[in-house]
């Protein structure tokens, strides 16, 4: 047995998985019920984009910008340092430049200014002669800053998509879908709102800006439905064909070839845009998107690439330090870890890593000793609302904001321990043990024969995948034809599944630790995403595995192994024990060694059989008392009784007749002579002597065998020596010389006594 790391939520109940049912199921899950809804979803069209003038304030904002352009009034774009903010800034700059505007951009520094508008920046803008500021991807919470702008004589146009606060800023105009009840779609990214503004300003859809829209929309994890789906669908095509030097250089550096999909943006382009603002001023990221010079683009792309490598290195260093601080056994229900000197720009990524590793909410803080404060980010699990639970102790924070799964905060250093204690207490009160496991929605279970290129190609019609349109996860169950570790560090696993002539390759990245927990021939359950592997002109389905489970008990056949210590996986405390039938006193590593009849044997989910029993009944009795998840057969032979020929009745008859004539028999000299004369083994002769001694046919004194007069008539099988040899042969035949299937079947019928799942009664046949 191998437990899955996540809770599998099967969302589909039908046993059939034909193409049409799969289509219907996937569209139903996305709330698409009518033919019209489904056609619009499967065939996005720019004509379905909504009228930008349905957003409140749009006409007023457009008129003000055109007035500024007409009179040569300088315009400042006030952006943000993440990928959405950077792409929004570049989009608005390009739009205004095409209209002939005198404009520039300003992005606050994450470390010295923080997020959004600030008074010092506005005063600097005023001193530079700016009388019109347009925010992109920020500003909806800038109530005080809007007042400063008004005092300075600056007209402030806010374009944003973040949650609307209790009080709206007193700005010249606010362009925000959620302040416009008549606007049909409320979930645009910041760059999406900027695109709508550009559409209104240019009086036509600015399709040449769609590559920028796709970057910010995918990176900001907004729902990929309605307008976002249209914008990203056409935006990905635009990135594929882009003539923008900066994007082309970035694609080249990261080997992004052919059709660009949302994964390339989400995992390659977006993180690199984000990396700049995480480590320094984000302006080079904007410059990369705006430049028309190939040489400058190459230089900027290389700079961004190196910054991303530095970001990855810093994240890993902080994550390693955080894990070292936490230790191996994390007891707190909510992780709160802090240290001086950590880079505040990457703490959200580190928190996400800790959540994935420890399956619990995590807060990572950097300490400023001079101020006596800690600042950082939080990430959570599905069942724990970080925003709600932190708000129950709002008094512990100097600043706090966020939502259910992510938050940012500043608090005094003295509040760190109380925060950990209070959030953990709330988790104990509200969560059950199962809540700490991540949920994995499973769209459908498939037989291997149902996995086809056609099915996968249909699933790909649902692209681009993302929030509100997740990539489907499928479940398959089959025995593994091949199971091996891959990668330079052997930390990935490749499994070739086979069922009734159908085969499927499955790749489990980062799950190499499961390799030693899967026994050959065990039926494996896998949940993952289906894709098409193209190599040398050949196309075939493959599965990218998200989670693995083995739902039956497993037998690991390591009989006769000489490398037990190296082969055994690491076990959790009190998980595994070594079982001996009397010969072994030490096991591998620090694992406990207990006797087969010890009552503690029931307490372990993994049993390692160190030696062979003298009788099959001993193991039979043990198996009847336990319900293990795994059994490791690691025993070797002591004496190879099974491979030795048991003397026949004719052997015994001849020896008895000979002894009757000779009267005595020297166990050393005569055994050797008889062995040469008859071609017998000396051990067989000594075995016959011991059997006769057991039965009282002979006596032995000083190495001489004497025939007893008038011995009682007895069967050979009454001899304990004869019985022991037969039992040993049977033990070796069943437990050592059997095939894997024979051994597992034999054990399984014995385990069935305690309710183990056995599909049919199987006997060994002895």
PyMOL commands that set and color helices and strands:
alter all, ss='L'
color gray80, all
select helices_A, chain A and resi 19-29+35-42+46-48+52-54+58-70+83-98+119-127+143-151+177-179+190-202+207-219+226-241+245-253+262-279+283-290+294-326+344-358+386-391+394-396+415-430+433-436+448-450+453-462+512-517+564-567+599-603+616-623+649-662+669-678+682-694+716-718+720-735+740-754
alter helices_A, ss='H'
color red, helices_A
select strands_A, chain A and resi 7-10+75-79+103-107+132-136+155-159+173-175+335-340+362-368+373-379+399-402+406-412+439-442+444-445+474-486+492-499+502-508+523-535+538-549+554-557+576-580+593-595+606-609+630-633+664-666+698-701+704-707
alter strands_A, ss='S'
color yellow, strands_A
deselect
rebuild
show_as cartoon
